[in-house]
Amino acid sequence: MSLVGARWKTWPSGVAAIAAATAVALILRPYLAPVNLAMIYLLAVVAVAARADRITAAITAFASVAAFDLFCVPPYGTFAVTDSEYLLTFVAMLAVALVINRQTDRIRRQRTETADREARAQTLYRLSEALANETRVFEVARAAAALASEALGAQVVIFLRDGASISFDRRTSDHLPVPRSEMTIAEWVFQHGRKAGLGVDDLLKATALYVPLRGTRAAVGVMAVVPQGTPLFDKGEREVLIDLMANHTALAIERTASQNTAERSRIQMETEQMRSSLLSAVSHDLLTPLASITGAASTIRRQGEKIPPATRDELLQSISDEADRLSRLVRNLLDMTRFETGEVELRREAYPLEEIVGLALRRLDALLKDRKITVKLPDSLPLVNGDEVLLGQVFVNLLENAVKYTPPATPIEITARETDSTIEVTVRDHGPGFAPGQQEHLFEKFYRGRAGNATGTGLGLAISKAVIEAHGGTIEAFNHPDTGAVFRFHLPAIRVGQPA
Amino acid sequence: MKPTILVIEDDPQIRRFLRATLIAEDYRLLEATTAEEGLREAAARLPDLILLDLGLPDKDGLDVLRTIREFSKSPIIILSARGQERDKISALDLGADDYVAKPFAIGELMARVRAALRRSTVLPADQSQTFGNIEVDLAKRIVKVAGEEVHLTPNEYRLLQVLLKNAGKVLTQRQLLNEVWGPNHTEQAQYLRVYVAQLRRKLEADPARPRHLLTEPGVGYRLITETPE
């Protein structure tokens, strides 16, 4: 089809060239000898041969000799080639046409080859780039299939390994572009590591070409290519590209899978480590309030009426306070564990920041009663797109932290402003600020500001950081140029239509 | 005669301190340790209020709630453990009146009990109501803060009205959206939040530290009209 099309496109250029040459020759005929007029036709032949295909070039050579004979060799208007010298002219013209045509053809082919190679390199580069960003096997396969499909101008679907065989259900597209009956071909390809189907084995009458994805150790899947529309590359180039893509994809899938395994075992190890450090750190914190509770309760039971009412009240108060502390600790631990295990599910919705801050202030009512808390939130602030409960916890933790590390009755300020698509929140106290080197450890688990003064769990800031990062934000801590510590973090903003 | 309260709770320690307080406050007390027993008591003795633990051994607490609601309109207060936010919302949507999360202080629970009993006996009259420095004239639809009339949009007023009718009670976002905007808008929680924020700016002295229009995190809102003791 394409060859015929090319011929139909180029032959008018031959006709046009000869017509032009004839016109020039007719003008110059009174002044030049026929041999020199032949040179004009030669120019036309060269021009056509350099652009057109070989057949057009040959026809042009022949036609120009005919035109030359007709118009430039007397008697004009007749084919009376008596002189054998014009036979020589014809042979020379034909030879020139063919030689030039062949040369330009070669140059042209080289040029397309280079372009093809460049396109192939580009495609592979984009493939490896796309695959490098993916951390899940399935995402790698999906990205590869999408790219291959674009580059090959075909529908490409990748089937992944499921145990020892291939599964049509673990595929990269929702829609299955090949009949289920071809499962056996895919399975054969997977088991034997050889291509099959369309273009390889036409007896199978398959709708797709099945290419094995071979990793360095084992086959990881099968890529099915279903042709569609005009291909971007010619047949040979396409085959090379398919092979290269299959190879790249297989290696990327294998690498991702092994990375995931490594990651899993690393997490497992860290979890073990965390568990033991958690146990040692927490057992002390759990046992201290329990000791107070047991002590106070047993004192009241034993001494009964002998204890003066005021002392009795104190003991009861301490039971209640210590129980609160215990409950806070357990809650923090549960939160942290849920974060560590990825069990926390963000329930993101649009909330006014005011509401989230208000929630924290109310929960800490007792703790903050002799503090001046200034909340400055612009009315125009967009809504926060986040989890109300978890973000409320962040403010609770930061405020508790501020109260813990600053002198009584010093003020605390909460301010916010809109920055591009985020809300920047700062919580500032008026205490002594951070000691040098402290900031680096602030957000670590079980880190406490000052020894001896630490009544907390050492988890509050770690949880805050985890919550903010889960929202795609960042948190940082620094000393205010004047006085006090500042925590600054960013939360995702969202604008909803203002209701009437 | 003192109101009768049915406690459906399997944990003996919690039953013990509930018993101590409820008896000390002169309520008549019924106890059930399983869902089955609780349903039987609720049907046979028609208590004035039910305290229901969601984590019962023999049956899902939500199922118990649903069954009780088939025959009883008595206020039900849920006792829920932490991490049961969803159950809490479901319970409220299923007709529970309130909830307290464990661990809770007994004072808080008793305040909820009193509020729920009051709501169930006194029908809110269509008249003026005052809380804090806010005055709502339900007949004339006029709202005054510290004696000054404030203008509310129709939706803001509807919202305040619904909250006021259920004063002291938690209303889930779904319930509020349904009551104010109708059943087709129960998913548009962000509008509700914007309205609540607007209402707070108009009514509360410090909207970041509201004293009346309180948020119940992850659940909904509650309007407090009485000053805590």
HADDOCK unambig.tbl for C-alpha pairs under 7 A between the chains (distance, minus, plus):
assign (segid A and resid 350 and name CA) (segid B and resid 190 and name CA) 5.48 0.50 0.50
assign (segid A and resid 351 and name CA) (segid B and resid 190 and name CA) 6.65 0.50 0.50
assign (segid A and resid 351 and name CA) (segid B and resid 193 and name CA) 6.38 0.50 0.50
assign (segid A and resid 352 and name CA) (segid B and resid 193 and name CA) 6.92 0.50 0.50
assign (segid A and resid 352 and name CA) (segid B and resid 194 and name CA) 6.92 0.50 0.50
assign (segid A and resid 354 and name CA) (segid B and resid 208 and name CA) 5.25 0.50 0.50
assign (segid A and resid 355 and name CA) (segid B and resid 208 and name CA) 6.55 0.50 0.50
assign (segid A and resid 357 and name CA) (segid B and resid 208 and name CA) 6.47 0.50 0.50
assign (segid A and resid 358 and name CA) (segid B and resid 208 and name CA) 4.61 0.50 0.50
assign (segid A and resid 358 and name CA) (segid B and resid 209 and name CA) 5.03 0.50 0.50
assign (segid A and resid 358 and name CA) (segid B and resid 210 and name CA) 6.92 0.50 0.50
assign (segid A and resid 359 and name CA) (segid B and resid 215 and name CA) 6.62 0.50 0.50
assign (segid A and resid 361 and name CA) (segid B and resid 209 and name CA) 6.55 0.50 0.50
assign (segid A and resid 362 and name CA) (segid B and resid 209 and name CA) 6.79 0.50 0.50
assign (segid A and resid 388 and name CA) (segid B and resid 217 and name CA) 6.56 0.50 0.50
assign (segid A and resid 388 and name CA) (segid B and resid 218 and name CA) 6.54 0.50 0.50
assign (segid A and resid 389 and name CA) (segid B and resid 217 and name CA) 5.67 0.50 0.50
assign (segid A and resid 389 and name CA) (segid B and resid 218 and name CA) 6.11 0.50 0.50
assign (segid A and resid 499 and name CA) (segid B and resid 191 and name CA) 6.70 0.50 0.50
